Amino acid sequence: MRGAQIVDFKKEQLLSDVYRISGAGCRSFFVIDKNVYGLYIDLFSELEDGEYYIYDSDEENKNIYNVMPIYDALLKGGYQRSDVLVAIGGGIVGDISGFAASTYMRGIRLIHVPTTLLAMIDSSIGSIDRDFFDILEQSSKLNPTEQRREVAKQISLAQSLKRAVVDGDLLDKGARRALNFGHTIGHALESLSFGTDLIKGHGSAVAIGMCEMMRLSHSEKLSSLADLERLERVVSSFSLPTSIDISNQELFETMRKDKKRAAGLNHLVICPEIGTYEILSLDDRELQKFLNG
């Protein structure tokens, strides 16, 4: 993928903005979430056949076989390395489109048009930055109108925080690992609950993962009960779950298959206090001991 842009657009001028950012002489191919396309079909009416692909954003469809139709459409349409792939949708559309863009003709440009809150921020950055966490904590007490205004500010701040971390660690070898707070357990929970109603979406899984990491680190005297309770209150205030009934052994076996595991070690992010983080690099024996408290 040669250059990625994360851009917020006004709905009414979406296509014109995309064409402007793409640049003169470049063609744009759109991968659009099925639900988004259905809701805003008039918005996409000027697109011609061969200029877009409608993607059914189901976790089961997030695999290499469902990237092939995107390749086929790009090849059939004669899209070149100078052209742009535009992802319009949530996290699944973003992931699939990112993979397609990074591998088609050794990489073409990618523009993300995120349509869900999770896709806009895509990491639990608030638990790393103390000021951001304070904003979340206060916004949960606002009325709906005030909360909507505050959410817009939070999205912008979260994007800036994540961008700063990613730009400073492009290869994901150091500080960028901090963005995984709650994700290692969260990803394991998603795998364990696949095909069930135990967890409703990635956001819920990571919310549980963050709370579970705080509980485990508190049990090891690595963080305080006050910060654990504070995190649980904030998570609950946004109607997100804080726990789930899954055995530690199941969790351990699934975490051993984590995509960011390296050299036999799982790298877990803990928050000794809100606003700080540390990385625990644990082998299997240490990981099992940590999970068992």
Beta strands, then each sheet from edge to edge (+ up, - down):
strand 1: 4-6
strand 2: 28-33
strand 3: 52-55
strand 4: 84-89
strand 5: 109-114
strand 6: 266-270
strand 7: 278-282
sheet 1: 1+ 5+ 4+ 2+ 3+
sheet 2: 6+ 7-
end
